[in-house]
Each structure stands twice: as C-alpha cells, then as structure tokens.
C-alpha cells in the first residue's frame, strides 16, 4: 500500500458564507442502516425531509456554455482570472460492476475528447492496485473484493482517493477532462469521492455508469478479462471461476446510480447494454453534453473502415493545392482498381471473421470452457456449409461509400455499383479550404506569402489560411465531427474517399494520434488504409496500389 495519505481523509467543514460552500450536516450522507420505508435513499441522521436542503454538488456561477478549441474565445476579467485553474474542467466518475465495459467506454471517450482538443486522461484505480500488489508480492484473488472484508474495503477506498488526488493534481497542471476509472459501485464510495471534489466548486462532475444484463455480451466480456493483467498467467477455467466470484462479491454491495444522485442534484449518465438505452440526468455543461451525445452513438459490431485519398488529379500532377480538378489517367486507373479490391475485401473479411470466431471457440473448448454462439459451427453436421453460409451473411451486409463533393473524390467512386453500395457525397469531407492560396503550389505560397508560409510551418494545427472561408486543421476537426459520430453509430463497413488533410484528421481519431502527430501523418497518394475496431484499440492495415501490376499490396 502506498504511504501517501490522501488529503480527502481529513476534510473539515467550510465556514465561508459563499453559496458554493455547503454545510456538511445538510448533505444526504450514506449510512450503513437504511430507512425501512426508503431502502434505496441513504439519509444523514441529521437530515430532515420536511425542510429543503442545498444539493451535495454546488451550482456554478459562471456559464458553462459552448467552448470549442480554435473557434471560441472567452473574455477574461480580473475577477474571473482567479477561477481559471479549475474552471471549465470536467471530472467523470465511472460506476459499474466488472466486465460491463467501463474501460472500453473510457478509452473511446478519452480518444474522442483528445481528438476534439480537450486534453483528457484516464486514471485507473485497478492499475494502482496491481502495482501495489506486485511490489508486495501479493496474489490477486476474489477475496480482495469481498464487501464483508472491512480491511480490504478500506484499502480499496484508500486507493480510489489516492487516484483522485493524482487526478486533481493533473487538472491543476493544465488537464481539461479527467476520468476516474473504477467500479465506484456503492453510494458510500461515490459520496467519499464527491465530498473531496466539493473543495473544487468550479470543476464539473459527471457520473457515468455502465450497466449490462445481456448474457451474451457479459459472457464474452468475462472471457476477455482472462486476457487481462489479473489473469494472464492462470488456467482459463480457474481464472474465469475466480473472476465470476469477484463479480459476485461486487454484486452483494452494488448500488446503481439513480435516486441518491438525483436527490443531491448530481449529473449522471447511465449506459445500458452498450448504448441500447441511455438515461441522462441534469446534464448542463458543454463538455458533459458532448460526452453524453457521443456515448449514444457507438456499438461493438465487427466491421471495416477503409479510408483513401481520391485518385491522382490534374492539379496533383502540378503540385497545386485545393481547386476542383478532375482525375488524371493514373487517377482513373486507381479508381477502377479500388472498386475491384474493395469487393474482394468484403468477401475475405467475412471469411476471416467467421474463421477467427471458430478458432476462438476451439480455444475456449480446449481450456475446458463452453463455446459461445459461434460454437454452432463445431456442432453442425455440415460445418463447411455452415461456415460459408455465415460468411455469406456477413459479406452481404450493407456497405457505405462516402466521398466529398469535389469531383476528384466523386470520380474515384464512379466504378462502385449503387445497387451494391450505399453511396453518399458529403460536404463535410471536402478538403481544407485554402482560400487565398487555392490553386497555388507551396513554392508559390512561400514566394508570394512568406509570412503565411512560415506561420503554417510553425503550427499547422492552428494555422488558418488567409481569405474568406479559409480554414485551419481545428476548423476541419469540428467540421468533420458529425462524420466521427456517424462512424461510431453505423454497424456496416464503409469506404471514405476524401483528401489529405481530412484523412489525417479522421485517421488521427481512429488511431488515437496526438495533436502534435496528426497534422504530420504521412498519407501517400493511391494508398488504402483499413481500420478494424477492436475492444482494446483499433487495428490498422495499409495497402499500396501498384500501378504496373494493377493490384494492391499490403505494406502494414
């Protein structure tokens, strides 16, 4: 155990008359004995239902409205300057039983918010626990999570508070959104964390709970846990039994988010069965609203996301940026080959997916575990036929093709059959608007506008092209935000035919690139990027078109 003593264990009631400082005696504190008439509403012995109480979470004086990096400027006065250390910051407290997808959710949310340029970091309590246990040569077991073991309960609370202190230090040093990733499955634990956060009234708090009662999802999640750090060296059957025992221990004391949070005016969002149902309460801040909207739009479907620049255009040959030139003969050839290759990949992906599921089932069986739904292949009297039937079912799913509204992008999609593909031309996918520099080469820009050229070289992310409609990378990020949300929502595979800057921005999100890396990603002409969403991060494959052989070759 760490020797650090969390500051939250020695909080004293504030005496200031400020409206944001609350009398601790009026807080709806959790108690060990519940009211017989209201079992789900822990109350302080000093509380009185007949008299109104101030909420546990203070109301904000300043507006928490729209705040978009690169697009919004706030006017700061001497009076408000002192609040800036923690103002417009957000703490997300995760809640949920093990194997409910909390870590999956927070990783995606962190990636999305960082892509929007809100610096976000996840603080995982389990990681600190594992580090401490390893340093003391302790063996991980379900007994550690027994709610009747008061010593271990106090230790788990200590870890949660220590992680919260690290989180607060990071916010003070400039972070924007911090995610406390733990089960936090009791009202007592949530009260403990919120009571500490009351010392920072300008930080917004959102409780985010992940619930799941879909047995198929749960069983698959349980088995994914066997690949994690707690069980990586244990036999599968033993590890699964231990993990289910751990979950059972948590279930004994689990108190879902709801009535207590609402009584105390605490914002929360409850996600059920990976987004099939979403409940939101008291969502008021801009960042909180962005989080809830994003979380309503993702799924776990296996699919392919292809991205490519348009085929070579006549302007590309001359090195000119922007414009609306048609494809060159080389670009036409790429467009034709692209449609053929994508059609082949749809079939290969389906076969590969069924084969992977089949192999995974064989692995579970070899470890003494029952197969899941794909195990039907193993029991089929005609496994080869069943295999191809499943693959055909997957490959026949709808496949989307998106292009920009510039002709070089639309022409690259001309060989796709509209009866087989859902083809859309989308203005959000247009190339960055170079305004006064449209149609110029970079040497021409350097010669004619040396200061502009130098400014762009110094900071490509924030640099905005001069002239009416000129854009920066940040502008394009927020322009393409609906595309990211749609990519997360849709269950079918898709191909996006767009432009270099937009490709960098979309791939920057999908592959979790930093704001320093994204504007400088190498996106060659006639190269196809394939992204496959996975539970613990996306997988990237890269295909290069060989014009002489008229074929695509995998280079990564």
Secondary structure, DSSP 8 states (H G I E B T S, - for coil): ------GGGG--------TTS--GGGS----SS--SS-TT----TT--TTS----SS---SS------TTT------HHHHTTTTTTTEEEEEEE--TTSSHHHHHHHHHHHHHHTT--EEEEEHHHHHHHHHHHTT----GGGG-TT-HHHHHHHHHHHHHHHHHHHHHHHTT--EEEEES---SHHHHHHHHHHHTT-TTEEEEEEEEE---HHHHHHHHHHHTTSTTTTTS-HHHHHHHHHHHHHHHHHH---SSHHHHHTT--EEEEETTTTEEEEES--SHHHHHHHHHHTS-------EEEEE---BHHHHHTB-SS---B-HHHHHHHHHHHHHHHHHHHHHHHHHHHHHHHHHHHHHHTT----GGGHHHH-TTHHHHHHHHHHHHHTS-EEEEE-SSHHHHHHTTTS-TTTSEEEE-GGGS----GGGTT-BHHHHHHH-HHHHHHHHH-TTT---SSTT---HHHHHHHSHHHHHHHHH--SEEEEEE-HHHHHHHHHHHTT--HHHHTT----TTEEEEEE--TTS-EEEEEEEETTTTEEEE--
